[in-house]
Amino acid sequence: MTTRRHDPHRRDRIVDACLDVVAEHGVAGTSHRRVAAVADVPLGSMTYHFAGMDDLLREAFGRFAEQQAAAFERRMSEATGAEAAADAVVAIITTDVFATQRDLVLTHELYTLAAREPAFRTLTNEWMARSRAALARHFDPLTCRMLDAFVEGVTIHRALDTEPPDDAVVRAGVRRLLVP
């Protein structure tokens, strides 16, 4: 008789492994076999826990987007007053967003997937809505949209620029957006 190994965290390990594989190989290079190997689970576990690769990718990117949005919300909720809110936006850009190369790659992989596959736009739209809601604690709706776009754009530039990032430029950009 074969004993079944009790592994209550297997599904979570698969999701985390999927993000690791995407970060290393991209969405196009992510396969059930690679994810199973990284998660150290039998290949059959993949189809037991997920209907297919899209299901797994939605779960993995959903977890990633949740973590990123929660960090954004925490930073903005800690700000008290307009000056602290402006400083929080600067910190989000200079410290939080794309804090690691892995975060940068995962974000871009998600954006690319969402651009190609409308079903994944729900994740990016929910993430953007949460970012704007966190900003709305301190700013009007138009400013929230502009700040959210600035956060996205400037972090991409900072991450991919060959010149070292300059936090003073970020501070100046946020201040200019906040001028009434």
C-alpha positions as a printed Julia matrix, in Angstrom:
180×3 Matrix{Float64}:
  0.0    0.0     0.0
  1.31   3.45   -0.94
  1.07   6.16    1.67
  0.13   9.58    0.45
  2.42  12.32    1.69
  0.52  15.04    3.54
  1.62  18.34    2.02
 -0.83  21.11    2.94
  1.4   23.86    1.48
  1.97  22.24   -1.9
 -0.36  24.58   -3.8
  1.31  27.65   -2.3
  4.76  26.28   -3.14
  3.66  25.76   -6.73
  2.4   29.35   -6.98
  5.62  30.72   -5.47
  7.69  28.49   -7.74
  5.75  29.73  -10.74
  6.76  33.31   -9.92
 10.39  32.22   -9.57
 10.28  30.45  -12.92
  8.64  33.45  -14.63
 11.27  35.75  -13.11
 14.05  33.54  -14.47
 12.62  32.32  -17.79
  9.73  34.67  -18.61
  6.14  33.66  -19.19
  7.08  32.08  -22.52
  9.68  29.88  -20.81
  7.41  28.79  -17.98
  6.18  25.22  -18.17
  4.47  22.81  -15.81
  7.64  20.72  -15.76
  9.86  23.67  -14.74
  7.46  24.85  -12.06
  7.06  21.35  -10.64
 10.85  20.95  -10.47
 11.34  24.27   -8.67
  8.43  23.54   -6.29
  9.81  20.03   -5.71
  6.45  18.42   -6.41
  5.41  15.6    -8.74
  4.44  16.82  -12.21
  0.92  15.42  -11.64
  0.42  17.94   -8.83
  0.28  20.68  -11.42
 -2.92  19.44  -13.04
 -4.38  18.41   -9.7
 -4.13  21.96   -8.32
 -4.53  24.03  -11.51
 -6.74  23.64  -14.59
 -3.9   24.73  -16.84
 -1.03  27.16  -17.24
 -3.34  30.19  -17.51
 -4.96  29.23  -14.22
 -1.55  28.92  -12.56
 -0.3   32.2   -14.05
 -3.45  34.04  -12.92
 -3.0   32.7    -9.39
  0.72  33.53   -9.33
  0.39  37.01  -10.79
 -2.64  37.62   -8.57
 -0.5   36.86   -5.53
  2.29  39.1    -6.8
 -0.09  41.99   -7.56
 -1.68  41.58   -4.13
  1.7   41.83   -2.4
  2.7   44.89   -4.41
 -0.63  46.66   -3.88
 -0.56  45.91   -0.15
  2.91  47.46    0.17
  1.7   50.56   -1.71
 -1.36  50.81    0.55
  0.73  50.4     3.71
  3.07  53.18    2.69
  0.22  55.58    1.87
 -1.8   54.71    4.99
  1.16  55.59    7.22
  1.32  59.11    5.79
 -0.29  61.85    7.84
 -0.71  65.15    6.06
  0.09  66.39    2.56
  3.87  66.6     3.04
  4.09  63.08    4.44
  1.89  61.82    1.58
  4.24  63.39   -0.97
  7.2   61.8     0.81
  5.37  58.46    0.78
  4.95  58.65   -3.0
  8.67  59.39   -3.35
  9.5   56.42   -1.1
  7.22  54.14   -3.11
  9.19  55.06   -6.23
 12.68  55.11   -4.76
 12.38  52.2    -2.33
  9.27  50.04   -2.72
  8.33  49.55   -6.37
 10.76  47.27   -8.17
 12.7   46.88   -4.95
 14.41  43.89   -6.55
 15.27  42.86  -10.09
 12.79  40.01   -9.59
  9.96  42.49   -8.89
 10.9   44.47  -11.99
 10.87  41.39  -14.22
  7.62  40.03  -12.77
  5.89  43.38  -13.2
  6.97  43.67  -16.82
  6.02  40.05  -17.53
  2.57  40.71  -16.09
  2.17  43.93  -18.12
  3.23  42.16  -21.31
  0.89  39.26  -20.64
 -1.97  41.68  -19.9
 -1.25  43.55  -23.13
 -1.54  40.29  -25.09
 -4.22  38.5   -23.08
 -7.21  40.62  -22.03
 -8.1   38.15  -19.25
 -4.97  39.27  -17.37
 -5.93  42.95  -17.61
 -8.29  42.4   -14.72
 -5.23  41.88  -12.49
 -3.46  45.01  -13.71
 -6.65  47.09  -13.54
 -7.36  45.93   -9.99
 -3.77  46.74   -9.02
 -4.04  50.24  -10.54
 -7.4   50.8    -8.84
 -5.91  49.86   -5.46
 -2.96  52.18   -6.02
 -5.26  55.06   -6.88
 -7.49  54.28   -3.88
 -4.44  54.41   -1.61
 -3.44  57.73   -3.14
 -7.03  59.0    -2.75
 -6.54  59.12    1.0
 -4.52  62.26    0.32
 -5.18  63.52   -3.21
 -8.06  64.32   -5.58
 -8.99  61.79   -8.32
 -7.14  63.52  -11.19
 -3.98  63.89   -9.12
 -4.27  60.21   -8.14
 -4.34  59.15  -11.79
 -1.39  61.38  -12.63
  0.64  60.22   -9.63
 -0.14  56.57  -10.35
  1.03  56.97  -13.96
  4.12  58.85  -12.75
  4.95  56.08  -10.26
  4.7   53.45  -13.01
  6.6   55.42  -15.62
  9.43  56.77  -13.53
 10.08  53.44  -11.83
 10.39  51.79  -15.24
 12.82  54.51  -16.33
 14.82  54.19  -13.12
 14.97  50.42  -13.41
 16.07  50.33  -17.04
 18.2   53.49  -17.31
 21.94  53.03  -17.7
 22.54  56.09  -15.52
 22.3   55.75  -11.72
 18.87  56.74  -10.36
 18.58  60.22   -8.89
 16.1   60.47   -6.02
 16.12  64.28   -6.31
 14.54  63.99   -9.77
 11.76  61.86   -8.3
 11.16  64.36   -5.49
 11.04  67.22   -7.98
  8.62  65.32  -10.24
  6.24  64.51   -7.38
  6.33  68.11   -6.16
  5.57  69.42   -9.65
  2.58  67.11   -9.95
  1.28  68.31   -6.6
  1.47  72.03   -7.38
 -2.11  73.37   -7.33
